[in-house]
Amino acid sequence: MSVRTALAVVLAVAVCGLAAPAVEDARTTGAERSVERELGRLSWAMQAVESDDAVPLGHRGARRVVTLTIPAASPTSAGVEFVAVGGVPGRRHPKDARGDVLAYRVADGRTRVRHVPFDVRVATRDGDWRVHSDARPLVVRRSGRTRITLRLVRYRGRPTVLVSRDGR
């Protein structure tokens, strides 16, 4: 092996070593921007449904269906660990909090939280509606599309945005 070839290899390895952190940062930033865009759409839909009249739990009222698209890990995008609606997984929700949160974490990153000015609760339906506590947010851990239905109800005397998966 000639000195020029060895020097070229060493230089190439050094350049790749210097570029790797920038590439990883760009992948993380791309994933964060994508999730922020999706949460912006979800927040907008929540505000739109929140402007409707709240109906008693179990009554038919206005609803909105939003499709969240979570990016998959790829050479150009970091993976997303979770997107949560109505809380942060593993954290207690303060009882005196005004409103609620949308949260996400990109792989090996920190948890990012976006506040919304109204109460958000996860609801499931098996015959009757069951509204879960603030300690149980709706958590999406897979990449791809997830349909979320939003409804405005009167729950415990307050207007509350109910969220459920898959249009249920």
N, C-alpha and C positions, 0 to 999 in steps of 0.2 A: 504494500500500500504506500502510495507516495505521500509526501508531506502535505501537498495541496489537497488530496482527497481526505486525509485525516483532519486537516484544518476545516475543510468544508463541512464534514460531519459534525465536528465540535461546534462550529458556528450555527449549524442548523438546529442542533439540540438546544443550544443556548437561546436561540430566537423562539423556539417552541415553548421552552420553559418560561420565558418572559410573557408570551402571548396567552398562555393557558388561563391565568387569573382573569384577564380581560374577557376572554371568551366565556368563561363561567359566569362572570358578572353580567354579560350581555344576555345569556340564557335566562338568568334569574330575573333580570329587568323585563325581558320579553314576557315571561310567565306572569309576573306581577301586573304588568299593563293589561294583559288579556283578562285576568281575573278582575281587576279593578273596573274594566269596561263592562264585564258581565254583572258585577255587583251594582254598578251605576244603573244599568237597565232594570235590575230587580228593585232597587230603591225607588226608581221612577214609577214602576208599576205599583209598588206599595203605596206611594203617595197618591196615585190615581185611584186606587181602591179605597184608600182612607178618606177620600173626598166624597164617597158615596154615603148613603144612610146606613147606619149599623142596624142589623136585624138580630132578633133573638137567636141564640144558638139552636141549630136544627132547622131553622126556616131558610127558605131559598132566598138568596139575595144576590147582589152583584158579585162576580168573581172575575179574576184574571188568571190566565195561564201563561207562565213565563218559562222558556226553555233556557236553562243555564248550560253553557258549553265550556267545559273545563279542559284546558290543553293537556295533551299527553307529553310525557318526557320524550325529548328528541334531541338531535344535535343542535337545534336552534332554540329550544325551550326547555327550561328546567321542569321537573315534575312538580305537581301540586299535591301536598299531603292531605289537605282538606279545605272545603269551603263550608262554613256553618251559617245558618240563618237562625237568629233568635238567641244567640249566646256563643260562648267560646267553650269548646269541649274541654272538660277537666277543670274549669274555673267556676266558682260560685258567682251567681248573679246578685249584685247588691239589691237589697229589698227597697231601698229608697231611690233607686235609679229612675230617672225620667227617660222613657223610651227604651230602646233595645239596641242590639248590635248585629252587624253582619261581619263575619271574620273569615280569614283564610291564612294558610301558611304554605309557602313554597318550600320544596324539599330543602332541608338543611338551612332554612331561613328562620326569621322570627315571625311571630304571629302578628298579623295586621288586623286592625279593628276599624270598622266604619259605623258610626252611630246613626240611628234613625229615630225620629221624634215620636214614636208611638210604640205601644206594647205589641210584641210579636210572640205568638205561641204556636207550637207544633200541635197539629190535630190529626188524629187517625179515625177512620170510620170502619166499624164492624157492626153494621146495623145503626146504632146511635153514634154520635160524635163523642170522642174522648179528647179532652184538651189536656195536654201535658204541662208540667211545671216548667218554670224558667230554667231549671237545671237540665232540661233535655232539649237542646237545640236540634234542628234538622241538619244533619251532617252528611255531606257528599264527599266520598273519598276516592271515587273512580273518575278517570278522565272520560270525556265524551259528553253526551247530552243527557240532562236530567230535567224532566218536566215538573214544575212546581206550581201548585194552585194557590191563589191568594183569595181570601174572603174577609169581609169586614163584618164582625158580629159584636153584639153587646155581651160581654163576658164579665161576670162579677161587677156589674154596674158601669163598666168602662168600655169604650170602643177598643176592640182588639183585632189585629190582623192575624187571622189563622193561616198557617202555611201547612200544606200537605204535599206529599210526593205523588208523581204519576197521575195527576189530574183527579185523584180520589177526593 
